[in-house]
Amino acid sequence: MAESDYGTVDKRGNWAPNRPVSYGPFFTWPVRPVAILKWFFGFPGYLLPWNALYAVAAVLIWTYLTPGLQHFQSFSLTWSAVVLARNVMLAILVYGAWHLWLYVWRRQDTAFKYNRQWPKDSPGFLFGNQTYDNMFHTLVSG
């Protein structure tokens, strides 16, 4: 997949897509029902592949990683801690995988990267490092 098929690089080295983000045919007038159905059920479209994958993941997580409904009848620190721990572990797993692929291993290098520069340590961040700041704000403040 060549990034030149999808966007251009300006004189400063920043990538920009050829087309702006679209919101799908829901917000067009007059209403076009056939276009809405194609957009919703087409491939690639709204439902397939990504939202269907997210829905399957949600069902699997609910089925296998969530305590039974009888535990939620009354508030308890036990079940809330289990749910919190599950959510933190899933966040670390998903965001960590993306971080490894895109920033540690740099498998995509700068292809499709809006800002071609790699993050640097800076005193402007709470911990001097953007990754540590992002982890803190995601896992602690939420």
Secondary structure as the mmCIF struct_conf table of DSSP 4:
data_model
#
loop_
_struct_conf.conf_type_id
_struct_conf.id
_struct_conf.beg_label_comp_id
_struct_conf.beg_label_asym_id
_struct_conf.beg_label_seq_id
_struct_conf.end_label_comp_id
_struct_conf.end_label_asym_id
_struct_conf.end_label_seq_id
HELX_RH_3T_P HELX_RH_3T_P1 GLU A 3 ASP A 5
TURN_TY1_P TURN_TY1_P1 TYR A 6 TYR A 6
STRN STRN1 GLY A 7 VAL A 9
TURN_TY1_P TURN_TY1_P2 LYS A 11 ARG A 12
BEND BEND1 GLY A 13 GLY A 13
STRN STRN2 TRP A 15 PRO A 17
BEND BEND2 ASN A 18 ARG A 19
HELX_RH_3T_P HELX_RH_3T_P2 PRO A 25 PHE A 27
BEND BEND3 TRP A 29 PRO A 30
HELX_RH_AL_P HELX_RH_AL_P1 PRO A 33 PHE A 41
BEND BEND4 GLY A 42 TYR A 46
HELX_RH_PI_P HELX_RH_PI_P1 LEU A 47 ASN A 51
HELX_RH_AL_P HELX_RH_AL_P2 ALA A 52 LEU A 65
BEND BEND5 THR A 66 THR A 66
HELX_RH_3T_P HELX_RH_3T_P3 LEU A 69 GLN A 73
BEND BEND6 SER A 74 SER A 74
HELX_RH_AL_P HELX_RH_AL_P3 LEU A 77 HIS A 99
HELX_RH_PI_P HELX_RH_PI_P2 LEU A 100 VAL A 104
BEND BEND7 TRP A 105 TRP A 105
TURN_TY1_P TURN_TY1_P3 ARG A 107 PHE A 112
BEND BEND8 TYR A 114 ASN A 115
BEND BEND9 GLN A 117 GLN A 117
HELX_LH_PP_P HELX_LH_PP_P1 TRP A 118 PRO A 119
TURN_TY1_P TURN_TY1_P4 PRO A 123 GLY A 124
BEND BEND10 PHE A 125 PHE A 125
TURN_TY1_P TURN_TY1_P5 LEU A 126 PHE A 127
BEND BEND11 GLY A 128 ASN A 129
HELX_RH_AL_P HELX_RH_AL_P4 GLN A 130 LEU A 139
TURN_TY1_P TURN_TY1_P6 VAL A 140 VAL A 140
#
